[in-house]
Amino acid sequence: QVQLVESGGGLVQPGGSLRLSCAVSGTIFTIDVMGWYRQAPGKERELVAIISPYGILSYADSVKGRFTISKDNTKKMVFLQMNSLKPEDTAIYYCNTKRMDGTHSYWGQGTQVTVSS
């Protein structure tokens, strides 16, 4: 059974930082594409950042230069370091794992990030 458990969300002031973590189990972590997505109220879920099995990174334009995705293959964890947070970053952040062909896609339960003064 595949499980993804996110943590690290919370309330932060504009300009602040948060680090999200995602613990993954039940999948072949080293061959999966790992990603962070987010969904704000009234909006569709959108891609934030992904990291390929080979370490290739990709980011949404809105977070480039502020967010960094990384992973630890030994611990089967994925991280999202978020700096210079803005109110428009407020959303539920979800961790995702899938194969390179898009199959075997699984989601975590999400963690709330709120950026507000």
Secondary structure by P-SEA (a helix, b strand, c coil): cbbbbbcccccccccbbbbbbbbbccccccccccccccccccccccccccccccbbbbbcccccccbbbbbbccccbbbbbbcccccccccbbbbbbbcccccccccccbbbbbbcc
